[in-house]
Amino acid sequence: MRKPYIQPSPSKSVTMAIKALAAGNAHEEQQKTALQWIILDLCQTDNLSYCPESKRDSDFAEGMRFIGLRIREEININLNRSVDNVTKE
């Protein structure tokens, strides 16, 4: 298991996709590539956040995972529901 504070290195195509996304001119495939890398690789959203060697590492990993889960939640939110039913704090 990698230490959660040691970040993965994106490929050149991923970096280009993230830069295009940030600039607001990413095409569909770049948008998907950038978000997939952010959610799965950077945030480690689908991985176990528990680090048996260190509670601090577990806490750090869970914080990263939380960000990925929040991004995924916003992607999957049902906008057809009434805005009053969507609670944000």
C-alpha positions as CSV (number, residue, x, y, z in Angstrom):
1,M,0.0,0.0,0.0
2,R,1.4,3.4,-1.0
3,K,1.6,6.2,1.5
4,P,-1.4,8.5,0.9
5,Y,0.7,11.6,0.8
6,I,2.9,10.2,-2.0
7,Q,0.9,11.3,-5.0
8,P,0.7,9.4,-8.3
9,S,2.3,10.9,-11.3
10,P,-0.1,11.5,-14.1
11,S,0.8,10.6,-17.7
12,K,1.4,13.3,-20.2
13,S,-2.1,12.8,-21.7
14,V,-3.7,13.0,-18.3
15,T,-1.8,16.2,-17.5
16,M,-2.9,17.7,-20.9
17,A,-6.5,16.7,-20.1
18,I,-6.4,18.3,-16.7
19,K,-4.9,21.5,-18.1
20,A,-7.6,21.6,-20.8
21,L,-10.3,21.0,-18.2
22,A,-9.0,23.9,-16.1
23,A,-8.8,26.2,-19.1
24,G,-12.4,25.3,-20.0
25,N,-11.6,23.9,-23.5
26,A,-11.4,20.1,-22.8
27,H,-13.2,17.9,-25.3
28,E,-15.4,15.1,-24.0
29,E,-12.7,12.5,-23.8
30,Q,-10.3,14.9,-22.0
31,Q,-13.1,15.7,-19.5
32,K,-13.7,12.0,-18.8
33,T,-9.9,11.3,-18.6
34,A,-9.3,14.2,-16.1
35,L,-12.2,13.3,-13.8
36,Q,-11.4,9.6,-13.9
37,W,-7.8,10.3,-12.9
38,I,-8.8,12.8,-10.2
39,I,-11.4,10.5,-8.7
40,L,-9.7,7.1,-9.0
41,D,-6.0,7.8,-8.9
42,L,-5.5,11.1,-7.1
43,C,-8.2,10.7,-4.5
44,Q,-8.1,6.9,-4.4
45,T,-11.9,6.9,-4.0
46,D,-12.4,3.2,-4.5
47,N,-9.5,2.1,-2.4
48,L,-9.4,1.2,1.3
49,S,-8.3,4.2,3.3
50,Y,-7.2,2.3,6.3
51,C,-3.4,2.2,6.8
52,P,-2.5,-0.3,9.5
53,E,0.9,1.4,10.2
54,S,-0.4,4.8,11.0
55,K,-3.7,6.4,12.1
56,R,-2.5,9.7,10.6
57,D,-2.0,8.1,7.2
58,S,-5.5,6.5,7.5
59,D,-7.0,10.0,8.3
60,F,-5.1,11.6,5.4
61,A,-6.2,8.8,3.0
62,E,-9.8,9.2,4.2
63,G,-9.7,12.9,3.6
64,M,-8.6,12.3,0.0
65,R,-11.2,9.6,-0.5
66,F,-13.9,12.0,0.9
67,I,-13.1,14.6,-1.8
68,G,-13.4,11.9,-4.5
69,L,-16.7,10.8,-3.0
70,R,-18.0,14.4,-3.0
71,I,-17.0,14.9,-6.6
72,R,-18.7,11.6,-7.6
73,E,-21.8,12.6,-5.6
74,E,-22.1,15.9,-7.5
75,I,-21.7,14.0,-10.8
76,N,-24.5,11.6,-9.9
77,I,-26.9,14.1,-8.3
78,N,-30.4,14.0,-9.8
79,L,-31.1,17.6,-11.0
80,N,-34.7,16.7,-11.8
81,R,-35.5,16.7,-8.1
82,S,-36.7,19.9,-6.5
83,V,-33.9,22.1,-5.5
84,D,-35.5,22.3,-2.0
85,N,-35.0,18.6,-1.6
86,V,-31.2,18.8,-2.3
87,T,-29.6,19.7,1.0
88,K,-26.1,21.2,1.0
89,E,-24.3,22.3,4.2
